[in-house]
Amino acid sequence: MTGQELAIALSAKTGLTRRSAAEVLQAVTETIMDAVRDGDKVTIAGFGTFLLAQRAARKGRNPRTGAEMSIPAHKFPRFVAGKRFNESAK
């Protein structure tokens, strides 16, 4: 499902116009991304949690040459599905 298809589905469920639904969807995603980027955890009960995780520095190998290389630590966005979401996917 694309963002546009999601906006159409939101429009059908809420009675909003497609344009309004698309604006709401855009505002929600931007708000979540801003909060996670700032280090906050966003929890939507039953759906899941968006958070910023950190991966430690480690040693790796270049697959082409086999040479050992250092992979620096970095942060990345993570989503953990909530209980209700997990159960609905089974």
PEWOBEL-V179704 format. One record per backbone hydrogen bond with DSSP energy under -1.0 kcal/mol. NH is the residue of the N-H (numbers start at 1). CO is the residue of the C=O. If there is no record, write none. Layout:
# PEWOBEL-V179704
<<NH/CO> <NH/CO>>
This chain:
# PEWOBEL-V179704
<<6/2> <7/3> <8/4> <9/5> <10/6> <11/7> <12/8> <13/9> <14/10> <15/11> <21/17> <22/18> <23/19> <24/20> <25/21> <26/22> <27/23> <28/24> <29/25> <30/26> <31/27> <32/28> <33/29> <34/30> <35/31> <36/32> <37/33> <38/34> <39/36> <40/35> <42/50> <44/48> <47/44> <48/44> <49/80> <50/42> <51/78> <53/76> <55/74> <58/71> <60/69> <62/67> <66/62> <69/60> <71/58> <74/55> <76/53> <78/51> <80/49> <82/47> <85/46> <86/82> <87/83> <88/84> <89/85>>
